[in-house]
């Protein structure tokens, strides 16, 4: 007893007479919100141990990739490979707000959903919310809008879906929505590999005619190989809009609410936009 679920209703009825008072009330409310979020985790099947293990595949700049080690994520305790990017920063911030330490597991993309609830507590890896995945996992509220795009050799003439139908080799990362899109257009041409780094290398080296990849990571790879490849936007091919979410075990409503709460708080107070600016909008290839 004592962990009251009710908020600070007495505070909200107090009329703040000066801006300073209003500001300090806000700070108190924020602190209380953070404390109650941390207290809530006692009922979480996966987070009550104080640790949030995050699965990702670090071949997806600027959301997750192997960086130069200069980023300092204090809550990330297992980051041997210097994995960095927006999702790492976002999960680090969520961990801080929930009072748990964050551990990063870099793994194959197609292994992430099956590992949620056993090897890892969640997946934060530019993962599109899909009905099929929802059968296996819970998703947080959407945190980023995306579409698939198409990387092509710089001299390629591919411009339409029909052109993609004529391609001999279309590279994708196994298990991605890009793979689903490519198979829908030209199943026989799909070359499914474990990492986007590999798919892009195959394109740069002339083994593939195209790579289907989320637009923003496509731009990140384009900036690394701008003399060899080009990027055509998904809207040209009428690809659907997708939304990224954090994938979690189905049997932990407490975790779902806590992560959604932290996400909403960091959107409301500007932290989310600041991280987006720092990691996505100012991304420069290393
Ligand atoms: N958004 C796509 C999907 O959910 C691709 C995600 C790939 N992420 C990665 N870290 N490699 O299937």
Boltz pocket constraint, residues with backbone or C-beta under 6 A from the ligand:
constraints:
  - pocket:
      binder: B
      contacts: [[A, 56], [A, 57], [A, 58], [A, 59], [A, 60], [A, 64], [A, 109], [A, 125], [A, 126], [A, 127], [A, 128], [A, 129], [A, 173], [A, 175], [A, 176], [A, 177], [A, 178], [A, 196], [A, 214]]
      max_distance: 6.0
